[in-house]
Structure formats: structure tokens, C-alpha cells
């Protein structure tokens, strides 16, 4: 089967020019002033209000006490995980690399590093409590 060829115009068209035609009339520019607020147009525009609160990251809205508490919780958590990975019989790739790093950095002190992190973290969390509540033996056991 032969395909039909689309009809072509015998007239040749000139290539299109993508440049925009400019009109001979020009738009008058707005009068400018050296001082702000002189134009009537700018007087009707209200300045940006400072009463709207800007969006801030949740951590930046916290008080300093809460930020220190969060640092203490994170330090205690990392210390506990590191201590558990040190005494664990089987280690994964991340914990194995961490233990090797601690061994090369601290030697036998690798066992004191997580204990120090844990103690400092707990102290940062409990530093504001004036007196820790007494826990009786019955409450500990659950009687």
C-alpha cells in the first residue's frame, strides 16, 4: 500500500521572526521621588506588619532549660546504647565500627566513655530537681 503524501503549499513562507514587535508609543514612567512615602500610590500601601509570628523550627522555640534536658536525654541514650554494644556478644556493622573506633581512641577507657555519657546525661536531666523523691522498697517491688 502506498501512503498518501500530505499536500504541500506551493508558496514558500518566510521564516518566522520570534522577536516581539514594539509599538511606537511608550508607556509613561511613574514619577519617582527621592524620599519614601511621597507618592500617593505608596501611601496607600500598608507596611508589612511585625505582629505575625514567623515560622520557627520547633527546637528554636524551646527554652534553654528544655534544650539542655534534650541534650541530656540524647547523651544518656547514646551512652546506654554504646554500653550495651560494648558488652554485647554479637555486633552489627554500625556497632562493630563504633566499638573499634572507641577501642582505637580510648583503649581500656572505652568502657568509661559510655558510662561518662550516661552519668552526665542523667545529671543534665536531673540537675533542676532540688530533691529527688524517695522511693520505698514496696514501690520498687510493686507491692
N, C-alpha and C positions, 0 to 999 in steps of 0.2 A: 504494500500500500504506500502510496506516495502521500507525503504530508503536504498540506496546503501552506504556502508561504504567506505570511501576513502582508497586506497591502502596504506599500511604502509611498510616501508622498514624493512626488517628483520635484517639489520645491525644496530647496535646501534652506534650512533655517540657520540663522546666525547663532553662535554660541551665546548662552545667557550670561549676562553680567550680574554677579551677585552683589555688586555694590549698590547700596541704597541711594536712591536719588534724593538730593537735598533740595528743599524748596528755597526760593529766593527770599522769602520772608523769614525774619528771625524773631525769636521769642524774646521779649524784653526781660532783662535780668532784674531780680529783686534788688531794691536799694539796700546796700549794706551799711552798717554803722560800726564805728569803732567800739562803742560801748555796748554791753549786753543789755537786753531788755528794752531797747529804744523802739524797735519796730512794734507795730500794733499786733502783728501776727505772733511774735514771740511772747508778747504779754499775755495772750490768751492760753498759751501752753503752760500747764502746771508743772512745776519741777517734780522730779522723782521723790516720792515720799520715803523717808527713812523709817517709818513706823512698821513696815512689813519686815518680818524676820527673814533673814537669808537662810537657805537650807544649809545646815552644817552636818558634818559627819556625827554619828551618834557618840563616838568616843570623845569628840571635842566638846560636847555639851556636858560631860561628866565633871564633877568637882575633882579637885586634886586628891582628896581622900579616897574617892572611889577608884580613881586611876591607879593609886598606889595599892589598893586592895586587889585590883585586877592583876597587877604585876606580881603581887604575892601569890595569888592563886595559880598563875601561869608558872611561876618559879617552882612552887610546891608540886605541881602536876608534872613538870619536866623532871624534877628531882626524883619523884616517885617512879616514873616510867624508866628513867635511867638506872635507878637502883634495882628495879625488877629485871631489867635487861642484863645487868651485871651478874645477878645470881641465877639467871635462867639457864637451864641445861641446853636448850636449843635456841638459836638466834637466827633471825631473818637477815635479809641483806642490809636493811637500814640499821637495825640494832647491832648487827655484827660490825658494820663500819663505824658506828658510834663507839662501841667498846674498844675497837682497835685504835681509834683516834684518842680516846681517853687514856689507853694504855701507853701510847707513844708520848702523849703530852704530860701525864702526871705520874706515870709508873704505878707504884703501890698506892699513891694518893687518889687513884681513880675511884676508890671506894669512898673516900671522904668528900669528893666533889658532889655527888648526888645527895649525900647526907647534908652537906652545907646548903645546897639549893633548897632542899626540903625544909631545913630549920629556918633559914632566912625567909622563905616564902610563908611559912606558918607564922613567924614573928611579924611579918608585914601585915598579915590579915588580922592578927590578934593584938596589935600594938595599941589600938584605941580603946580596947576594953579595959576598964580600970581594975575590975576584979572578975576573974573567971568564976562562973558558978560552980558550986561544989556538987559533985555527982556522987551519990551514995552507991554503995555496993549493990543494994537491991535494984536500983535503977539500971545499973550496968548489966546485971544478970537478967533483969526483966521480970522480977517478982512483983 
